[in-house]
Amino acid sequence: MMLPISLYGDPVLRKKCKKVETSFLKIQKIINKMFMTMYQANGIGLAAPQVGLSIQLFIVDISLLTERESSFKEIFINPKIRKAHIDLWKYKEGCLSIPKIIENVVRPKKIEIEYYNEHWEKCKETLHGIEARVVQHEYDHLNGKLFIDYLPSFKRNLIKKNL
């Protein structure tokens, strides 16, 4: 069953999310529904606030990107970016919560992140390139930040008029 995707203007997209407790029993069910929703929408990442849940959870599967030689599919629970390297790069981003808007966003090319996977195992990874970008985009959702917040104000205002 697909979950409804929260669209720009929904207050849940601007809230700082709460940590997921290990006692949260429905986590696997939510993860499965999030993957189904993301695949139906042809997305490569989906954060819990985008489906109306203000919890620190997001999923990523970049296998839809045709230029990829390998896949990167992961579940991130209570993530924390520990380090964002200073090497930046610009790349076009879009968002399932802001349909039909694609803009260049500058982000660090490399990050170090800690998180729990769906088995509540603590993970640490260093991510580069597109993996780092998608994770940063979804991570921002957990802090009430959207990719359009990185744009110059004049461009943000133009976009807001179209939403």
N, CA, C and O of each residue as an XYZ file, in Angstrom:
652
protein
N       0.836     -1.189      0.000
C       0.000      0.000      0.000
C       0.878      1.249      0.000
O       1.798      1.388      0.806
N       0.571      2.136     -0.914
C       1.314      3.388     -0.999
C       0.866      4.368      0.075
O      -0.296      4.388      0.479
N       1.806      5.172      0.523
C       1.511      6.231      1.482
C       1.358      7.540      0.715
O       2.022      7.731     -0.304
N       0.496      8.450      1.183
C       0.394      9.750      0.510
C       1.659     10.577      0.755
O       2.185     10.614      1.867
N       2.129     11.230     -0.290
C       3.331     12.062     -0.176
C       2.926     13.485      0.203
O       2.094     14.103     -0.460
N       3.521     13.989      1.267
C       3.273     15.365      1.715
C       3.914     16.325      0.724
O       5.071     16.157      0.336
N       3.155     17.321      0.324
C       3.642     18.279     -0.663
C       4.046     19.595     -0.015
O       3.668     19.893      1.119
N       4.822     20.374     -0.758
C       5.292     21.667     -0.295
C       4.138     22.453      0.319
O       3.054     22.537     -0.260
N       4.377     23.019      1.482
C       3.352     23.756      2.205
C       2.804     22.975      3.396
O       2.242     23.562      4.321
N       2.967     21.656      3.376
C       2.526     20.833      4.508
C       3.482     21.106      5.675
O       4.695     20.971      5.515
N       2.956     21.488      6.846
C       3.819     21.837      7.988
C       4.768     20.715      8.425
O       5.821     20.999      8.996
N       4.422     19.450      8.172
C       5.296     18.348      8.600
C       6.664     18.431      7.920
O       7.653     17.942      8.465
N       6.729     19.040      6.742
C       7.999     19.148      6.013
C       8.963     20.161      6.637
O      10.144     20.186      6.293
N       8.469     20.981      7.538
C       9.307     21.998      8.169
C       9.593     21.702      9.640
O      10.206     22.518     10.329
N       9.154     20.542     10.122
C       9.382     20.182     11.526
C      10.696     19.428     11.696
O      11.127     18.688     10.812
N      11.315     19.633     12.840
C      12.482     18.829     13.214
C      11.949     17.498     13.739
O      11.106     17.477     14.636
N      12.429     16.410     13.196
C      11.893     15.085     13.518
C      12.432     14.535     14.838
O      13.530     14.873     15.279
N      11.624     13.679     15.445
C      12.000     13.025     16.695
C      12.733     11.721     16.410
O      12.510     11.074     15.387
N      13.609     11.352     17.332
C      14.334     10.090     17.208
C      13.360      8.923     17.248
O      12.313      8.986     17.892
N      13.725      7.866     16.554
C      12.957      6.630     16.567
C      13.480      5.788     17.727
O      14.687      5.574     17.847
N      12.589      5.317     18.569
C      12.971      4.461     19.697
C      13.029      3.006     19.238
O      12.280      2.601     18.349
N      13.907      2.236     19.836
C      14.031      0.819     19.464
C      12.751      0.050     19.754
O      12.530     -1.017     19.182
N      11.916      0.568     20.621
C      10.653     -0.091     20.957
C       9.557      0.177     19.928
O       8.456     -0.363     20.039
N       9.849      1.005     18.933
C       8.876      1.347     17.900
C       8.627      0.105     17.045
O       9.457     -0.255     16.210
N       7.494     -0.541     17.254
C       7.226     -1.854     16.661
C       6.881     -1.819     15.173
O       7.108     -2.804     14.471
N       6.352     -0.733     14.690
C       5.882     -0.676     13.302
C       6.962     -0.248     12.315
O       6.657      0.009     11.150
N       8.188     -0.167     12.742
C       9.247      0.389     11.894
C       9.406     -0.388     10.578
O       9.527      0.226      9.518
N       9.407     -1.716     10.631
C       9.593     -2.497      9.408
C       8.418     -2.325      8.457
O       8.603     -2.265      7.241
N       7.226     -2.248      9.000
C       6.038     -2.034      8.169
C       6.105     -0.661      7.478
O       5.781     -0.536      6.297
N       6.525      0.349      8.223
C       6.659      1.698      7.664
C       7.735      1.720      6.579
O       7.540      2.310      5.516
N       8.867      1.077      6.851
C       9.958      1.024      5.866
C       9.471      0.383      4.567
O       9.727      0.905      3.482
N       8.771     -0.741      4.675
C       8.262     -1.429      3.478
C       7.319     -0.531      2.685
O       7.408     -0.467      1.459
N       6.417      0.164      3.377
C       5.475      1.064      2.699
C       6.201      2.250      2.081
O       5.823      2.727      1.011
N       7.246      2.725      2.757
C       8.021      3.840      2.193
C       8.716      3.426      0.899
O       8.735      4.188     -0.067
N       9.289      2.216      0.876
C       9.929      1.749     -0.362
C       8.905      1.625     -1.482
O       9.176      2.036     -2.611
N       7.742      1.069     -1.192
C       6.696      0.949     -2.207
C       6.293      2.324     -2.737
O       6.132      2.510     -3.943
N       6.136      3.272     -1.837
C       5.754      4.633     -2.206
C       6.830      5.279     -3.065
O       6.529      5.882     -4.095
N       8.079      5.154     -2.646
C       9.194      5.753     -3.384
C       9.289      5.168     -4.795
O       9.462      5.908     -5.764
N       9.175      3.838     -4.912
C       9.267      3.209     -6.229
C       8.104      3.624     -7.131
O       8.304      3.863     -8.322
N       6.892      3.713     -6.576
C       5.718      4.146     -7.358
C       5.912      5.549     -7.902
O       5.472      5.865     -9.008
N       6.576      6.392     -7.114
C       6.784      7.791     -7.503
C       8.070      7.989     -8.312
O       8.416      9.120     -8.655
N       8.779      6.895     -8.616
C      10.053      6.952     -9.351
C      11.094      7.790     -8.635
O      11.850      8.527     -9.268
N      11.134      7.678     -7.300
C      12.103      8.408     -6.507
C      13.339      7.575     -6.219
O      13.367      6.368     -6.457
N      14.369      8.251     -5.695
C      15.603      7.561     -5.302
C      15.881      7.739     -3.815
O      16.870      7.224     -3.295
N      15.005      8.469     -3.137
C      15.112      8.668     -1.700
C      13.776      9.149     -1.175
O      13.013      9.800     -1.888
N      13.495      8.820      0.091
C      12.244      9.252      0.704
C      12.452      9.326      2.207
O      12.927      8.377      2.830
N      12.091     10.465      2.778
C      12.208     10.668      4.220
C      10.827     10.557      4.858
O       9.816     10.869      4.229
N      10.796     10.112      6.105
C       9.535      9.916      6.818
C       8.633     11.154      6.801
O       7.425     11.002      6.619
N       9.159     12.374      6.981
C       8.258     13.536      6.934
C       7.525     13.670      5.597
O       6.441     14.251      5.539
N       8.105     13.143      4.539
C       7.469     13.225      3.231
C       6.223     12.347      3.134
O       5.432     12.486      2.201
N       6.053     11.445      4.099
C       4.835     10.630      4.163
C       4.089     10.920      5.469
O       3.323     10.093      5.963
N       4.334     12.112      6.010
C       3.576     12.585      7.157
C       4.052     12.126      8.525
O       3.361     12.348      9.519
N       5.210     11.493      8.601
C       5.743     10.986      9.871
C       6.935     11.817     10.318
O       7.941     11.892      9.614
N       6.828     12.431     11.466
C       7.892     13.307     11.960
C       8.888     12.509     12.807
O       9.082     12.776     13.993
N       9.517     11.511     12.152
C      10.516     10.664     12.812
C      11.790     10.636     11.976
O      11.753     10.863     10.766
N      12.921     10.354     12.631
C      14.227     10.353     11.968
C      14.458      9.031     11.223
O      15.119      8.115     11.714
N      13.897      8.978     10.045
C      13.992      7.786      9.204
C      13.964      8.221      7.750
O      13.122      9.027      7.352
N      14.886      7.688      6.955
C      14.782      7.857      5.507
C      15.376      6.651      4.812
O      16.171      5.905      5.383
N      14.972      6.479      3.565
C      15.433      5.361      2.750
C      16.046      5.906      1.469
O      15.705      7.000      1.018
N      16.950      5.132      0.892
C      17.626      5.522     -0.340
C      17.798      4.278     -1.201
O      18.168      3.212     -0.709
N      17.526      4.429     -2.483
C      17.843      3.391     -3.462
C      18.107      4.106     -4.774
O      17.174      4.557     -5.438
N      19.367      4.210     -5.147
C      19.724      4.978     -6.347
C      19.791      4.105     -7.595
O      20.324      4.535     -8.618
N      19.257      2.884     -7.529
C      19.326      1.991     -8.692
C      18.542      2.527     -9.887
O      18.774      2.080    -11.010
N      17.626      3.464     -9.685
C      16.880      4.048    -10.804
C      17.736      4.976    -11.647
O      17.380      5.292    -12.782
N      18.858      5.413    -11.101
C      19.751      6.279    -11.881
C      20.490      5.407    -12.891
O      21.299      4.561    -12.510
N      20.219      5.607    -14.148
C      20.748      4.715    -15.182
C      22.254      4.817    -15.369
O      22.883      3.880    -15.861
N      22.842      5.950    -14.979
C      24.290      6.099    -15.177
C      25.107      5.367    -14.110
O      26.337      5.387    -14.155
N      24.440      4.724    -13.155
C      25.132      4.053    -12.060
C      25.652      2.690    -12.482
O      24.958      1.941    -13.170
N      26.866      2.369    -12.075
C      27.435      1.048    -12.315
C      27.076      0.096    -11.180
O      26.972     -1.113    -11.389
N      26.891      0.631     -9.999
C      26.531     -0.203     -8.855
C      25.329      0.415     -8.159
O      24.973      1.567     -8.406
N      24.713     -0.365     -7.290
C      23.536      0.152     -6.601
C      23.901      0.555     -5.172
O      24.908      0.114     -4.619
N      23.067      1.391     -4.604
C      23.215      1.823     -3.220
C      21.804      1.907     -2.658
O      21.050      2.830     -2.968
N      21.464      0.940     -1.835
C      20.139      0.872     -1.214
C      20.363      0.738      0.283
O      21.048     -0.176      0.742
N      19.769      1.672      1.049
C      20.006      1.656      2.497
C      18.843      2.298      3.235
O      18.091      3.103      2.685
N      18.725      1.916      4.493
C      17.743      2.462      5.424
C      18.522      3.188      6.512
O      19.467      2.639      7.080
N      18.127      4.412      6.799
C      18.819      5.245      7.780
C      17.854      5.603      8.909
O      16.860      6.296      8.693
N      18.157      5.126     10.110
C      17.359      5.438     11.293
C      18.235      6.246     12.238
O      19.377      5.877     12.514
N      17.693      7.347     12.728
C      18.409      8.264     13.639
C      19.809      8.614     13.127
O      20.790      8.474     13.858
N      19.901      9.067     11.879
C      21.219      9.369     11.318
C      21.810     10.662     11.873
O      21.100     11.551     12.342
N      23.117     10.730     11.802
C      23.837     11.942     12.199
C      25.026     12.103     11.252
O      25.912     11.249     11.206
N      25.037     13.201     10.501
C      26.202     13.480      9.659
C      27.288     14.009     10.577
O      27.128     15.059     11.199
N      28.385     13.286     10.660
C      29.489     13.638     11.555
C      30.469     14.607     10.920
O      31.092     15.420     11.603
N      30.597     14.508      9.596
C      31.540     15.401      8.927
C      31.094     15.597      7.486
O      30.765     14.639      6.787
N      31.087     16.844      7.056
C      30.854     17.192      5.662
C      32.141     17.833      5.161
O      32.564     18.869      5.676
N      32.750     17.234      4.182
C      34.029     17.726      3.666
C      33.836     19.016      2.876
O      32.733     19.313      2.418
N      34.907     19.773      2.719
C      34.807     21.107      2.122
C      34.743     21.102      0.597
O      34.412     22.124     -0.003
N      35.048     19.987     -0.034
C      34.983     19.894     -1.491
C      33.513     19.885     -1.916
O      32.789     18.932     -1.629
N      33.071     20.952     -2.604
C      31.667     21.106     -2.972
C      31.452     20.817     -4.451
O      32.378     20.904     -5.259
N      30.211     20.470     -4.791
C      29.850     20.315     -6.195
C      28.381     20.632     -6.411
O      27.542     20.444     -5.530
N      28.099     21.121     -7.613
C      26.757     21.523     -7.996
C      26.136     20.403     -8.827
O      26.785     19.809     -9.688
N      24.856     20.132     -8.545
C      24.171     19.058     -9.263
C      22.671     19.338     -9.205
O      22.185     19.906     -8.228
N      21.947     18.949    -10.227
C      20.499     19.168    -10.255
C      19.794     18.229     -9.280
O      20.058     17.027     -9.244
N      18.881     18.816     -8.481
C      18.087     18.043     -7.530
C      16.614     18.327     -7.744
O      16.219     19.403     -8.191
N      15.819     17.330     -7.411
C      14.378     17.457     -7.382
C      13.895     16.816     -6.095
O      14.698     16.297     -5.320
N      12.606     16.847     -5.861
C      12.060     16.302     -4.620
C      10.628     15.841     -4.864
O       9.847     16.531     -5.519
N      10.291     14.677     -4.334
C       8.939     14.153     -4.489
C       7.901     15.070     -3.835
O       6.734     15.057     -4.227
N       8.310     15.856     -2.856
C       7.392     16.776     -2.181
C       7.272     18.128     -2.892
O       6.426     18.950     -2.541
N       8.123     18.343     -3.886
C       8.073     19.576     -4.684
C       8.139     19.153     -6.157
O       9.147     19.369     -6.829
N       7.052     18.549     -6.645
C       7.090     17.982     -7.996
C       7.361     19.016     -9.081
O       6.982     20.181     -8.968
N       8.024     18.557    -10.128
C       8.289     19.328    -11.351
C       9.276     20.475    -11.164
O       9.446     21.285    -12.074
N       9.925     20.564    -10.017
C      10.934     21.607     -9.800
C      12.293     20.910     -9.700
O      12.496     20.041     -8.851
N      13.207     21.298    -10.568
C      14.569     20.749    -10.557
C      15.524     21.931    -10.645
O      15.422     22.763    -11.547
N      16.455     21.992     -9.694
C      17.394     23.115     -9.644
C      18.779     22.626     -9.224
O      18.911     21.593     -8.568
N      19.793     23.370     -9.605
C      21.154     23.084     -9.161
C      21.314     23.450     -7.694
O      20.910     24.530     -7.262
N      21.905     22.540     -6.936
C      22.168     22.746     -5.515
C      23.634     22.408     -5.264
O      24.147     21.413     -5.776
N      24.297     23.240     -4.476
C      25.696     22.992     -4.115
C      25.720     22.273     -2.769
O      25.123     22.731     -1.795
N      26.418     21.144     -2.731
C      26.547     20.351     -1.501
C      27.965     19.786     -1.405
O      28.677     19.718     -2.407
N      28.375     19.379     -0.191
C      29.653     18.680     -0.062
C      29.652     17.380     -0.877
O      28.646     16.675     -0.946
N      30.777     17.090     -1.477
C      30.918     15.900     -2.312
C      31.122     14.634     -1.478
O      30.908     13.522     -1.961
N      31.540     14.814     -0.215
C      31.864     13.668      0.637
C      31.370     13.943      2.060
O      31.557     15.038      2.591
N      30.738     12.936      2.667
C      30.264     13.055      4.051
C      30.596     11.792      4.833
O      30.819     10.720      4.270
N      30.619     11.956      6.142
C      30.742     10.813      7.049
C      29.469     10.801      7.892
O      29.104     11.816      8.485
N      28.797      9.656      7.944
C      27.510      9.552      8.612
C      27.440      8.318      9.510
O      28.001      7.268      9.198
N      26.742      8.473     10.625
C      26.435      7.358     11.529
C      24.923      7.206     11.553
O      24.192      8.195     11.494
N      24.464      5.986     11.640
C      23.024      5.723     11.662
C      22.788      4.281     12.125
O      23.723      3.497     12.287
N      21.524      3.965     12.328
C      21.128      2.582     12.598
C      20.420      2.056     11.364
O      19.672      2.779     10.706
N      20.665      0.779     11.054
C      19.935      0.162      9.951
C      18.643     -0.456     10.494
O      18.329     -0.291     11.672
N      17.910     -1.151      9.663
C      16.619     -1.704     10.082
C      16.729     -2.797     11.143
O      15.725     -3.157     11.759
N      17.921     -3.327     11.365
C      18.154     -4.342     12.407
C      18.704     -3.718     13.688
O      19.127     -4.425     14.602
N      18.695     -2.397     13.742
C      19.204     -1.612     14.868
C      20.698     -1.849     15.096
O      21.181     -1.798     16.227
N      21.414     -2.106     14.012
C      22.865     -2.190     14.070
C      23.412     -0.804     13.755
O      22.974     -0.155     12.805
N      24.373     -0.356     14.560
C      24.973      0.957     14.332
C      25.931      0.859     13.152
O      26.754     -0.053     13.077
N      25.813      1.808     12.236
C      26.632      1.825     11.027
C      27.348      3.162     10.916
O      26.832      4.196     11.339
N      28.532      3.125     10.344
C      29.301      4.327     10.023
C      29.767      4.169      8.595
O      30.295      3.128      8.206
N      29.563      5.225      7.814
C      29.981      5.166      6.416
C      30.550      6.501      5.971
O      30.192      7.559      6.488
N      31.442      6.421      5.006
C      31.896      7.597      4.290
C      31.310      7.475      2.898
O      31.544      6.489      2.199
N      30.552      8.474      2.502
C      29.870      8.449      1.213
C      30.417      9.544      0.311
O      30.799     10.621      0.769
N      30.447      9.244     -0.978
C      30.986     10.170     -1.986
C      29.954     10.368     -3.086
O      29.072      9.533     -3.285
N      30.075     11.463     -3.786
C      29.309     11.680     -4.999
C      27.808     11.617     -4.808
O      27.259     12.190     -3.866
N      27.147     10.906     -5.725
C      25.688     10.878     -5.735
C      25.112     10.254     -4.464
O      24.055     10.678     -3.997
N      25.793      9.252     -3.899
C      25.319      8.659     -2.641
C      25.304      9.711     -1.534
O      24.333      9.810     -0.784
N      26.369     10.491     -1.432
C      26.450     11.551     -0.426
C      25.378     12.606     -0.668
O      24.768     13.097      0.282
N      25.145     12.956     -1.923
C      24.146     13.971     -2.252
C      22.740     13.534     -1.861
O      22.013     14.291     -1.219
N      22.357     12.331     -2.239
C      21.007     11.847     -1.936
C      20.809     11.738     -0.426
O      19.753     12.101      0.092
N      21.812     11.243      0.274
C      21.717     11.129      1.736
C      21.580     12.512      2.370
O      20.771     12.690      3.281
N      22.348     13.485      1.910
C      22.237     14.841      2.463
C      20.851     15.435      2.203
O      20.282     16.099      3.069
N      20.322     15.194      1.020
C      18.989     15.704      0.677
C      17.935     15.121      1.625
O      17.101     15.853      2.157
N      17.978     13.810      1.830
C      16.996     13.159      2.710
C      17.237     13.543      4.171
O      16.285     13.747      4.923
N      18.484     13.640      4.566
C      18.843     14.045      5.931
C      18.272     15.435      6.238
O      17.777     15.679      7.338
N      18.345     16.327      5.273
C      17.791     17.672      5.459
C      16.308     17.619      5.817
O      15.841     18.408      6.638
N      15.567     16.699      5.208
C      14.137     16.566      5.511
C      13.900     16.324      7.007
O      12.901     16.781      7.562
N      14.807     15.618      7.643
C      14.640     15.305      9.070
C      14.814     16.541      9.944
O      14.437     16.544     11.116
N      15.383     17.581      9.366
C      15.602     18.839     10.083
C      14.722     19.968      9.557
O      14.968     21.139      9.845
N      13.701     19.613      8.788
C      12.769     20.611      8.282
C      13.314     21.476      7.166
O      12.820     22.579      6.932
N      14.334     20.983      6.473
C      14.974     21.756      5.414
C      14.679     21.121      4.059
O      14.681     19.897      3.920
N      14.427     21.963      3.066
C      14.151     21.497      1.710
C      15.248     21.964      0.763
O      15.945     22.940      1.044
N      15.399     21.270     -0.350
C      16.483     21.623     -1.269
C      16.354     23.042     -1.791
O      17.366     23.665     -2.112
N      15.145     23.571     -1.886
C      14.966     24.938     -2.377
C      15.529     25.973     -1.403
O      15.761     27.121     -1.782
N      15.750     25.572     -0.151
C      16.333     26.494      0.835
C      17.779     26.856      0.493
O      18.296     27.855      0.994
N      18.433     26.066     -0.346
C      19.813     26.328     -0.751
C      19.897     27.301     -1.930
O      20.983     27.757     -2.287
N      18.767     27.611     -2.519
C      18.762     28.466     -3.703
C      18.821     29.941     -3.313
O      18.420     30.309     -2.209
N      19.321     30.787     -4.219
C      19.282     32.230     -3.956
C      17.829     32.678     -3.761
O      16.913     32.085     -4.332
N      17.624     33.709     -2.969
C      16.263     34.134     -2.612
C      15.415     34.484     -3.836
O      14.221     34.184     -3.854
N      16.000     35.108     -4.856
C      15.206     35.466     -6.034
C      14.671     34.219     -6.728
O      13.539     34.211     -7.212
N      15.482     33.165     -6.776
C      15.062     31.924     -7.419
C      14.000     31.211     -6.569
O      13.031     30.666     -7.097
N      14.200     31.227     -5.256
C      13.221     30.633     -4.321
C      11.865     31.309     -4.484
O      10.833     30.639     -4.524
N      11.869     32.630     -4.577
C      10.609     33.373     -4.739
C       9.917     33.028     -6.048
O       8.692     32.912     -6.083
N      10.675     32.863     -7.122
C      10.092     32.466     -8.407
C       9.444     31.088     -8.303
O       8.344     30.870     -8.810
N      10.136     30.166     -7.643
C       9.618     28.811     -7.487
C       8.349     28.806     -6.643
O       7.369     28.146     -6.988
N       8.372     29.542     -5.541
C       7.207     29.576     -4.633
C       5.961     30.067     -5.357
O       4.855     29.622     -5.051
N       6.123     30.972     -6.306
C       4.974     31.466     -7.077
C       4.358     30.361     -7.919
O       3.159     30.381     -8.200
N       5.182     29.392     -8.323
C       4.700     28.284     -9.167
C       4.146     27.110     -8.368
O       3.604     26.171     -8.950
N       4.272     27.151     -7.059
C       3.821     26.016     -6.258
C       2.378     26.166     -5.810
O       1.850     25.289     -5.125
